[in-house]
Amino acid sequence: MTKANLLRKPLANEGLIHDITPESANWGYVGFALHRLKKGDSLSFETGSTEVILVLVQGRATLASAKESFGELGQRMDVFEQTTPHCVYVPNNDSWTATATTDCELAVCRAPGKGNHAARVIDNIQTETRGKGTNTRIIHPIAMEDKDIADSLLVTEVFTPDGHWSSYPPHRHDEDNFPDMTYLEETYYHRLNPAQGFGIQRVFTEDGSLDETMAVSDRDVVLVPKGHHPCASPYGYSMYYLNVMAGPMRKWRFQNHPDHDWIAQRDAK
């Protein structure tokens, strides 16, 4: 079994931190970039064939598409404040600009666009609590399928308290077999608090053809091309991650690992 190169370390400490493309990930749909900007820094990009969701992970910036300015956005100066994020959707065949009004961290989530949606601020992002016991975590569903605001992208944030698990019980979404399952590639952008901490993520298939367990550090990205992908945060360190998913259908249908589905069934009672 060869290494799959799923753990991606930051490219730098400032500026462009990550730039994951379908080509560099060896898959077909998801792209993810992360920029750390100083106050006054500006970015400008064409979207081309991809739609984009801009997520202000922390800090503030003015954001605009080619036709509309959305003004200054951003409310949390530290992602671990756990307030809901400010986000903007920009369709394919458009462009976007960002100018940092404070030091900020801007995530750029990308997937194929079809021109069915207009540029807009993504509002009404709720805070949800999911799981039980040490599987409890906080969710911000930024753009899941209940929001008809994108052609391909599914985006969500998760906060995992110290000593807890998330993306658990282990589940997969790697078969194009709707309604039982959908094929969705996925990236995890991790943050740790305090920043010197670490978390654990395992990506594995039931047949054992892929089985990698990774220690993730602050600002690492993990690629999930297939298989199950649970995370754990050790005592003393809380974990944040930003998930980006996309595939041939914008629906999230998954199956739990058969050995561990009993946990979900018990908790549902």
Helices and strands as residue ranges (DSSP letters): E 7-8, E 15-20, H 22-25, E 31-37, E 42-46, E 50-58, E 61-65, E 69-73, G 79-81, E 86-90, E 95-100, E 104-112, E 120-122, E 128-130, G 133-135, E 137-143, E 154-160, E 165-166, E 171-172, E 185-193, E 199-204, E 211-216, E 221-224, E 231-232, E 238-246, E 255-256, H 261-267
